[in-house]
Amino acid sequence: MTPARPLAAPRFLPDADFLRLKALLIRRTGHFYYEDKDDLLWERVRRRLRVLGLPGAAAYLDRLQDPALGEAEWTALEAEITIGETFFFRYAEQFAALRQTILPQLLERNRATRRLRIWSAGCANGSEPYSLAILLHELLGDALPDWRITILGTDLNEASLAAAREAVFSPWSLRSLPAELRERDFTAEGRGWRLRPRHRAMVRFQRHNLLDLLEPGAALEMNEFDLILCRNVLIYFHPETVPQLVRALAERLVPGGWLLLGHAEPQPGFARFLRPVSLPGTAAWQREAEDLPVLPEPSWPQPEPSLPEPSASPEPSDRPSLPDPTWPAPRAPGAEAAWPATGAPYPRRPLPRPPAAPPPQAPLPADGSLLEAVRRRADLGDLVGARLACREALAREPANALLNFYDAVLAHAQGQAAEAERAFRRTIALRDDFAMAHYQLGLLLLREGRRMPGRKAIAAAARIVHALPDHAALEEGDGMTAGELREAARLQLELR
């Protein structure tokens, strides 16, 4: 007798109230990323519904319209959709460029004024701006007190900003720091580490939305920066908005100032107002001209909508298309994923017109570079598309260890722990010397409360890299070196 197949998890079907909520959220935050990701957005909205004890989107729209409670709830919802994961000295090649080229050039150029202004946009828990503070301490040494240095961190997520001001970090956030540097720049506090006051004093934080840069009378104090870092933030905005935002960022640089973006974000059109600079592993741009060309207004904005009455029904032409039926079921409640943050007040921007159909996926290449197609979609933040591309690639190359590894990482990012574990174990069966596969499997098992197998997997990763030099970069390690993995493994094993 053939066993009954398990029932598929029911799919979320958006109703009119949810579609209105989504449109308002996109207009307020600029997160066009959620336009075709109803399942993902609904999971995040559901968390707020559970907190408030509300039955659905209609009641939630009423809460957002409440004169006394609405603005606070908008803040809570914005925080829910901008959960950011980061750590100190993330993107090793970028910080190498900062240490060896960008900051020394800026310090030499500004030696007469001894003034330096830096902005970290989408700073999440503050690891990036604090990393810059540590780096400037190293570069300037005893001369630091003679300089007037401003490092500004902005984000949309109030909870992230509160954590940044507190400056207490988990061992995981410090995983890229050797033990001696962790002891030098942090003090132990409970199960975490607090950044020393000399670094905290260099950074200030404020809530800010990048879309505000497109508004008349944008914050005048946010100007004349020598360096702006805005990594993996622009991928969440409408494609036609991105050049406007980059031009606005360029306007806030002094001539000769630097802008650093994520690898997936640069566009050829940026060269109209910024000069691309070739630095290893770094998407770097520099402003040269005093005057920047004016860009035409994006073609997609529509008249600004108002909050409708909950009982109202949108016209059929206003409805975004339903989710792609090939999407996976929603993640389990409580599953987390990492999303970059942007910044905050309420910009009165027009509502983008939803596409008539989901944007077409780039076809998988036929030249064997299947893994690059998966990486490209993942780098663009399209985890669902990356997972589908990975599954299609695995159908062609089921014994490809790297494809199995990405299948595991993407499943984990979508909260599918059991599928992720199976894919990590397939990877290890194909390549037992794959250190990051052992390490990521160990972290997953520890998060699931499976202490002994988790410790075993992490110890296996440490054994694999035992003989490698500290500076050796690890395959699929996102800049992690052998020394950093050994130290991270030691911390994980000590804490468990």
C-alpha positions as CSV (number, residue, x, y, z in Angstrom):
1,M,0.0,0.0,0.0
2,T,1.4,3.4,-1.0
3,P,1.8,5.7,2.0
4,A,-0.3,8.8,1.9
5,R,1.7,11.9,0.9
6,P,1.9,14.6,3.5
7,L,-0.4,17.5,2.9
8,A,1.3,20.7,1.6
9,A,1.3,23.6,3.9
10,P,-1.6,26.0,3.0
11,R,-0.5,29.0,0.9
12,F,-1.3,32.5,2.0
13,L,-3.7,34.2,-0.4
14,P,-3.6,37.9,-0.1
15,D,-6.9,39.7,0.4
16,A,-7.8,43.3,-0.4
17,D,-6.8,44.6,3.1
18,F,-3.4,42.9,3.0
19,L,-2.8,44.4,-0.5
20,R,-3.6,47.9,0.8
21,L,-1.3,47.4,3.8
22,K,1.5,46.3,1.5
23,A,1.1,49.3,-0.8
24,L,1.2,51.7,2.2
25,L,4.2,49.9,3.6
26,I,6.1,50.1,0.3
27,R,5.3,53.8,0.0
28,R,6.4,54.6,3.6
29,T,9.7,52.6,3.6
30,G,10.6,52.4,-0.1
31,H,11.0,48.6,0.4
32,F,9.8,47.7,-3.1
33,Y,11.6,44.4,-2.4
34,Y,8.3,43.2,-0.8
35,E,6.2,43.9,-3.9
36,D,6.3,40.3,-5.1
37,K,6.9,38.6,-1.8
38,D,3.5,38.4,-0.1
39,D,4.3,35.2,1.8
40,L,7.4,36.8,3.4
41,L,5.7,40.0,4.3
42,W,2.7,38.2,5.7
43,E,4.9,36.2,8.1
44,R,6.3,39.5,9.4
45,V,2.9,41.1,9.7
46,R,1.6,38.0,11.5
47,R,4.2,38.6,14.2
48,R,2.7,42.0,15.0
49,L,-0.8,40.5,14.9
50,R,0.2,38.0,17.5
51,V,1.8,40.6,19.7
52,L,-1.3,42.8,19.5
53,G,-3.9,40.0,19.6
54,L,-5.5,41.2,16.3
55,P,-7.4,38.9,13.9
56,G,-6.1,40.1,10.5
57,A,-5.0,42.8,8.1
58,A,-8.3,44.8,8.4
59,A,-7.9,45.2,12.1
60,Y,-4.3,46.0,11.7
61,L,-5.0,48.8,9.2
62,D,-7.4,50.2,11.9
63,R,-4.5,50.2,14.4
64,L,-2.2,52.0,11.9
65,Q,-4.9,54.7,11.4
66,D,-5.3,55.2,15.2
67,P,-4.3,58.8,16.0
68,A,-2.8,57.8,19.3
69,L,-1.3,54.4,18.6
70,G,-0.7,54.4,14.8
71,E,2.7,56.0,14.6
72,A,4.2,53.7,17.3
73,E,2.8,50.7,15.5
74,W,4.3,51.9,12.2
75,T,7.6,52.0,13.9
76,A,7.2,48.5,15.3
77,L,6.2,47.2,11.8
78,E,9.1,48.9,10.1
79,A,11.5,47.3,12.6
80,E,9.9,43.9,11.9
81,I,10.7,44.1,8.2
82,T,14.2,45.5,8.6
83,I,15.9,42.8,10.7
84,G,19.6,43.2,9.9
85,E,22.4,40.8,10.7
86,T,25.9,42.1,10.7
87,F,29.2,41.7,12.5
88,F,32.5,43.6,13.1
89,F,34.8,44.1,10.0
90,R,32.3,42.3,7.8
91,Y,33.4,42.2,4.1
92,A,37.2,41.8,4.7
93,E,38.2,43.1,1.3
94,Q,36.2,46.3,1.8
95,F,37.9,46.9,5.2
96,A,41.3,46.1,3.6
97,A,40.6,48.9,1.0
98,L,39.6,51.3,3.8
99,R,42.7,50.5,5.8
100,Q,45.2,50.6,2.9
101,T,43.8,53.1,0.5
102,I,40.6,55.1,1.3
103,L,41.2,56.3,4.8
104,P,44.9,57.0,4.5
105,Q,44.0,59.1,1.4
106,L,41.3,61.0,3.2
107,L,43.5,61.6,6.3
108,E,46.3,63.0,4.2
109,R,43.9,65.2,2.2
110,N,42.3,66.6,5.4
111,R,45.5,66.9,7.4
112,A,45.2,70.7,7.4
113,T,41.7,70.9,8.7
114,R,41.9,67.6,10.8
115,R,38.2,67.1,10.1
116,L,36.6,63.8,8.9
117,R,32.9,63.0,8.3
118,I,31.7,59.5,7.7
119,W,28.1,58.1,7.3
120,S,27.1,54.4,7.6
121,A,23.6,54.1,6.1
122,G,21.6,51.1,7.1
123,C,24.0,50.5,10.1
124,A,21.8,47.8,11.8
125,N,23.4,47.1,15.3
126,G,26.3,49.5,14.8
127,S,29.0,47.0,13.9
128,E,30.0,48.8,10.7
129,P,30.4,52.4,12.2
130,Y,32.1,51.0,15.3
131,S,34.5,49.0,13.1
132,L,35.4,52.3,11.4
133,A,36.0,53.9,14.8
134,I,38.4,51.0,15.8
135,L,40.2,51.3,12.4
136,L,40.6,55.1,12.8
137,H,42.1,54.6,16.3
138,E,44.6,52.2,14.7
139,L,45.5,54.6,11.9
140,L,45.8,57.8,13.9
141,G,47.1,56.5,17.2
142,D,48.1,59.3,19.6
143,A,47.1,61.9,17.0
144,L,43.4,61.0,17.2
145,P,42.4,63.6,19.9
146,D,43.6,66.3,17.5
147,W,41.0,65.4,14.9
148,R,37.3,66.3,14.7
149,I,35.8,63.0,13.6
150,T,32.1,62.5,13.0
151,I,30.8,58.9,12.4
152,L,27.1,58.8,11.8
153,G,25.1,55.5,11.8
154,T,21.5,55.6,10.5
155,D,18.8,53.0,10.3
156,L,15.0,52.6,10.0
157,N,14.9,50.0,12.9
158,E,14.6,51.7,16.3
159,A,15.4,48.4,18.1
160,S,18.6,48.1,16.1
161,L,19.6,51.7,16.9
162,A,18.9,51.1,20.6
163,A,21.2,48.0,20.5
164,A,23.8,50.0,18.7
165,R,23.8,52.7,21.4
166,E,24.1,50.0,24.1
167,A,27.1,48.6,22.3
168,V,27.0,45.1,23.8
169,F,27.7,42.4,21.3
170,S,27.5,38.6,21.2
171,P,30.5,36.5,20.5
172,W,29.0,35.8,17.1
173,S,29.1,39.5,16.2
174,L,32.8,39.5,17.0
175,R,33.6,36.3,15.1
176,S,35.9,38.1,12.7
177,L,38.1,39.5,15.5
178,P,41.2,37.7,16.8
179,A,41.1,37.2,20.6
180,E,43.8,39.8,21.3
181,L,41.8,42.5,19.4
182,R,38.6,41.5,21.1
183,E,40.4,42.0,24.5
184,R,41.9,45.3,23.4
185,D,38.6,46.9,22.2
186,F,35.9,45.3,24.3
187,T,35.3,44.3,27.9
188,A,33.5,41.1,28.9
189,E,29.9,41.7,30.1
190,G,27.8,38.6,30.9
191,R,27.8,36.4,27.9
192,G,28.6,39.3,25.6
193,W,31.2,42.0,25.1
194,R,30.8,45.8,25.5
195,L,32.7,48.1,23.2
196,R,35.1,50.3,25.1
197,P,34.1,54.0,25.7
198,R,36.9,55.5,23.5
199,H,35.2,53.9,20.4
200,R,31.6,54.5,21.4
201,A,32.3,58.2,21.9
202,M,33.2,58.5,18.2
203,V,29.8,57.3,16.8
204,R,26.3,58.8,17.0
205,F,23.1,57.2,15.8
206,Q,19.8,58.5,14.4
207,R,16.7,57.2,12.7
208,H,16.6,58.0,9.0
209,N,15.0,56.8,5.8
210,L,17.1,57.1,2.6
211,L,13.9,58.1,0.8
212,D,14.1,61.4,2.8
213,L,17.0,62.3,0.6
214,L,14.6,62.8,-2.3
215,E,12.4,65.1,-0.4
216,P,12.7,68.9,-0.6
217,G,14.5,70.3,2.5
218,A,16.2,67.0,3.4
219,A,18.3,67.1,6.6
220,L,20.8,69.9,6.0
221,E,23.2,68.5,8.6
222,M,23.6,65.3,6.6
223,N,26.1,66.8,4.2
224,E,29.8,67.3,3.4
225,F,30.7,63.7,4.1
226,D,34.2,62.4,3.2
227,L,33.0,58.8,3.1
228,I,29.5,57.1,2.9
229,L,29.0,53.4,3.3
230,C,25.7,52.1,2.0
231,R,26.1,48.4,1.5
232,N,23.2,46.1,0.5
233,V,20.6,48.7,1.1
234,L,19.7,49.9,-2.4
235,I,18.7,46.4,-3.5
236,Y,15.4,46.9,-1.5
237,F,14.3,49.9,-3.5
238,H,12.5,50.2,-6.9
239,P,15.1,50.0,-9.7
240,E,14.1,53.4,-11.0
241,T,14.6,55.0,-7.6
242,V,18.1,53.7,-7.1
243,P,19.9,56.1,-9.4
244,Q,18.1,59.0,-7.7
245,L,19.2,57.8,-4.3
246,V,22.8,57.3,-5.5
247,R,22.8,60.8,-6.9
248,A,21.4,62.1,-3.6
249,L,24.2,60.3,-1.8
250,A,26.8,61.7,-4.2
251,E,25.4,65.2,-3.5
252,R,26.2,64.7,0.2
253,L,29.9,63.9,-0.5
254,V,32.5,66.5,-0.7
255,P,34.5,66.6,-4.0
256,G,36.9,63.7,-3.7
257,G,34.6,61.9,-1.2
258,W,34.0,58.1,-1.4
259,L,30.9,56.0,-1.7
260,L,31.0,52.3,-1.0
261,L,28.1,50.1,-2.2
262,G,27.4,46.3,-2.1
263,H,28.7,44.1,-4.9
264,A,25.2,43.6,-6.5
265,E,24.2,47.3,-6.5
266,P,26.4,49.3,-8.9
267,Q,24.9,50.3,-12.3
268,P,26.7,51.8,-15.3
269,G,24.5,55.0,-15.0
270,F,26.2,55.9,-11.7
271,A,29.2,57.0,-13.7
272,R,27.2,60.1,-14.7
273,F,28.0,61.6,-11.3
274,L,30.6,59.4,-9.7
275,R,33.9,57.9,-10.8
276,P,34.2,54.1,-10.3
277,V,37.5,53.2,-8.6
278,S,39.0,49.8,-9.0
279,L,39.9,48.3,-5.6
280,P,40.0,44.5,-4.9
281,G,36.6,43.1,-3.8
282,T,35.2,46.6,-3.2
283,A,32.4,48.5,-5.1
284,A,34.0,52.0,-4.7
285,W,33.0,55.3,-6.2
286,Q,34.4,58.8,-5.9
287,R,32.9,62.2,-6.4
288,E,35.0,64.5,-8.6
289,A,32.7,67.3,-9.9
290,E,31.3,70.2,-7.9
291,D,28.0,70.1,-9.9
292,L,26.1,66.9,-10.6
293,P,23.8,66.4,-13.5
294,V,20.0,66.4,-12.8
295,L,18.3,63.1,-13.4
296,P,14.8,62.8,-14.8
297,E,12.0,61.8,-12.4
298,P,11.3,58.1,-12.2
299,S,8.5,57.0,-14.5
300,W,6.8,54.7,-12.1
301,P,5.3,56.9,-9.3
302,Q,1.5,57.3,-9.1
303,P,-0.6,59.7,-7.1
304,E,-0.2,59.2,-3.4
305,P,-3.0,57.0,-1.8
306,S,-4.6,57.7,1.5
307,L,-5.5,55.1,4.0
308,P,-8.8,53.6,2.8
309,E,-11.6,52.5,5.1
310,P,-11.1,48.9,6.0
311,S,-14.4,47.9,4.2
312,A,-13.4,49.5,0.9
313,S,-12.3,47.3,-2.0
314,P,-9.6,48.3,-4.4
315,E,-10.3,48.5,-8.1
316,P,-9.1,45.4,-9.9
317,S,-6.4,47.4,-11.7
318,D,-4.8,48.4,-8.4
319,R,-4.3,44.8,-7.3
320,P,-0.7,43.4,-7.4
321,S,-0.5,40.0,-9.0
322,L,-0.8,37.0,-6.7
323,P,2.3,35.3,-5.6
324,D,4.1,33.0,-8.0
325,P,2.6,29.5,-7.5
326,T,6.2,28.0,-7.5
327,W,7.0,29.8,-4.2
328,P,7.6,27.7,-1.1
329,A,5.1,27.7,1.7
330,P,5.6,30.5,4.4
331,R,8.4,30.0,7.0
332,A,7.5,28.6,10.3
333,P,6.5,31.1,13.0
334,G,9.5,32.7,14.7
335,A,11.9,31.8,11.9
336,E,14.3,34.6,11.3
337,A,16.1,35.8,8.2
338,A,18.6,38.7,7.8
339,W,17.5,41.8,6.0
340,P,19.4,45.0,5.5
341,A,17.8,48.1,7.1
342,T,17.4,51.6,5.6
343,G,16.4,54.4,7.9
344,A,13.1,56.1,9.1
345,P,10.7,59.1,9.3
346,Y,7.5,59.2,7.2
347,P,8.4,60.3,3.7
348,R,5.4,61.3,1.7
349,R,6.4,59.5,-1.5
350,P,4.2,58.4,-4.3
351,L,3.1,54.8,-4.5
352,P,5.0,52.7,-7.0
353,R,2.8,51.0,-9.7
354,P,3.0,47.2,-9.1
355,P,4.1,45.2,-12.1
356,A,1.2,43.5,-14.0
357,A,3.0,40.2,-13.6
358,P,5.9,39.0,-11.5
359,P,9.2,40.1,-13.1
360,P,10.7,37.4,-15.2
361,Q,13.6,35.5,-13.7
362,A,16.9,35.6,-15.5
363,P,17.3,32.2,-17.3
364,L,19.9,29.8,-16.0
365,P,23.0,29.9,-18.1
366,A,23.7,27.0,-20.4
367,D,27.5,27.2,-20.2
368,G,27.9,25.4,-16.9
369,S,28.0,28.4,-14.6
370,L,24.9,27.3,-12.7
371,L,26.4,28.3,-9.4
372,E,27.0,31.9,-10.5
373,A,23.3,32.1,-11.4
374,V,22.4,31.1,-7.8
375,R,24.9,33.4,-6.3
376,R,23.8,36.3,-8.4
377,R,20.2,36.0,-7.3
378,A,21.2,35.5,-3.7
379,D,23.4,38.6,-3.8
380,L,20.4,40.6,-5.1
381,G,18.4,39.5,-2.1
382,D,16.1,37.3,-4.1
383,L,16.3,34.2,-1.8
384,V,13.2,32.6,-3.3
385,G,14.6,33.0,-6.8
386,A,18.0,31.8,-5.7
387,R,16.5,28.7,-4.2
388,L,14.5,27.9,-7.3
389,A,17.6,28.4,-9.4
390,C,19.6,26.1,-7.0
391,R,16.9,23.4,-7.3
392,E,17.0,23.6,-11.1
393,A,20.8,23.4,-11.1
394,L,20.8,20.5,-8.7
395,A,18.5,18.6,-11.1
396,R,21.3,18.8,-13.6
397,E,24.2,18.4,-11.2
398,P,23.0,16.5,-8.1
399,A,26.6,15.6,-7.0
400,N,27.8,19.3,-7.0
401,A,28.9,20.0,-3.4
402,L,28.8,23.7,-3.8
403,L,25.2,23.7,-5.1
404,N,24.2,21.4,-2.3
405,F,25.8,23.9,0.1
406,Y,23.9,26.8,-1.3
407,D,20.7,24.8,-1.2
408,A,21.4,24.3,2.6
409,V,22.2,28.0,3.2
410,L,19.2,29.2,1.4
411,A,16.9,26.8,3.1
412,H,18.2,27.9,6.5
413,A,17.7,31.6,5.5
414,Q,14.0,30.7,4.8
415,G,13.6,29.0,8.1
416,Q,13.5,25.5,6.8
417,A,15.9,23.9,9.3
418,A,15.2,20.2,8.5
419,E,15.7,20.8,4.7
420,A,18.9,22.8,5.5
421,E,20.3,20.0,7.7
422,R,19.7,17.4,5.0
423,A,21.4,19.6,2.4
424,F,24.4,20.3,4.6
425,R,24.8,16.5,5.2
426,R,24.6,15.9,1.5
427,T,27.3,18.4,1.0
428,I,29.5,16.8,3.6
429,A,28.9,13.4,2.1
430,L,30.2,14.7,-1.2
431,R,33.1,16.6,0.3
432,D,34.1,15.8,3.8
433,D,36.8,18.4,3.8
434,F,34.3,21.3,3.3
435,A,35.0,23.3,6.5
436,M,32.2,25.8,6.1
437,A,29.6,23.1,5.5
438,H,30.6,21.4,8.8
439,Y,30.6,24.8,10.6
440,Q,27.2,26.0,9.3
441,L,25.7,22.6,10.1
442,G,27.0,22.9,13.6
443,L,25.5,26.3,14.1
444,L,22.2,25.1,12.8
445,L,22.1,22.2,15.2
446,L,23.1,24.3,18.2
447,R,20.3,26.7,17.4
448,E,17.9,23.8,17.3
449,G,19.1,22.8,20.8
450,R,21.0,19.7,19.6
451,R,24.1,20.3,21.6
452,M,26.2,17.2,21.0
453,P,25.9,16.8,17.2
454,G,26.3,20.6,16.9
455,R,29.5,20.6,18.9
456,K,30.7,17.6,16.9
457,A,30.2,19.4,13.6
458,I,31.9,22.6,14.7
459,A,34.8,20.6,16.1
460,A,35.1,18.9,12.7
461,A,35.3,22.3,11.0
462,A,38.1,23.4,13.3
463,R,40.0,20.2,12.7
464,I,39.8,20.6,8.9
465,V,41.4,24.1,9.1
466,H,43.8,23.2,11.9
467,A,46.9,23.2,9.7
468,L,46.0,26.3,7.6
469,P,47.7,29.6,8.2
470,D,45.6,32.1,10.1
471,H,45.1,34.4,7.1
472,A,44.0,31.7,4.7
473,A,40.5,32.6,3.3
474,L,38.0,29.8,3.5
475,E,35.9,28.6,0.6
476,E,32.4,30.1,0.8
477,G,33.4,31.7,4.1
478,D,32.3,35.3,3.1
479,G,35.7,36.6,4.0
480,M,36.2,34.3,7.0
481,T,39.8,33.1,7.5
482,A,41.1,29.9,9.0
483,G,42.2,31.7,12.1
484,E,38.8,33.4,12.5
485,L,37.0,30.0,12.1
486,R,39.2,28.4,14.7
487,E,38.5,31.3,17.1
488,A,34.8,31.3,16.4
489,A,34.7,27.5,16.9
490,R,36.5,27.9,20.3
491,L,34.0,30.5,21.4
492,Q,31.0,28.3,20.3
493,L,32.4,25.3,22.1
494,E,33.2,27.2,25.3
495,L,29.7,28.8,25.4
496,R,27.9,25.5,25.0
